[in-house]
Amino acid sequence: MLSLPSEAVIRRARGSDHTTVTLTLAAAFDKDPVTSFCVRADARHWWAMHVAFKRALDLFQPYDLTFVANDGQGAALWARHDQWQLTFWQEWWLIPLYLRVCGIDRFMRLDRGFDSMKSHHPTEPHYYLYLLGVHPDHQLQGLGSALLCTMLERCDREHMPAYLEASSPRNIPFYRRHGFQVIEEFTFGPGGPPLAAMWRSPS
């Protein structure tokens, strides 16, 4: 049985959490290699980070696999393997938004990066961890582990593997401690930062 930190209160996210969780994820991923590669770096950077993560929350909320820690100090966005990819029309509808988030040149980086992620994504049934972030003010307190373990317990009950892409090398040991192993390394599109594809078989 995976154990959770006693001070962590984990629950499913509600629509009313989105403002707080958007702030949390924007802060958590502000220095992330992928967001640094794709999101505009000018005076509108912080606005762009908020918009990008708000949209991610909106897209993943219908799957009912988004969890928050302590009312928004951390969050994890999950989906089944057959849920997470957008339809052609969803992608088309998002183009104007992401052009503003990234700028024209960096939008192409984002587009090619997502294509790379899709091409390397496993086809075997699994649960996919799209994002896990804890606000910098609350990191190193066990909230990331608590968020992760909540869903990994479900994976074990359902005998379902889990998959993620680690965008920062410093996060790989964290995921290894929870049973994930690196199965492949690739870049987030041409010239993009390296991603470690990680897989966890159910215990």
Helices and strands as residue ranges (DSSP letters): E 10-12, G 15-17, H 18-28, H 33-38, H 45-60, G 61-63, E 66-69, E 74-80, H 88-102, H 104-120, E 127-134, G 136-138, H 143-157, E 162-166, G 169-171, H 172-177, E 181-187, E 194-200
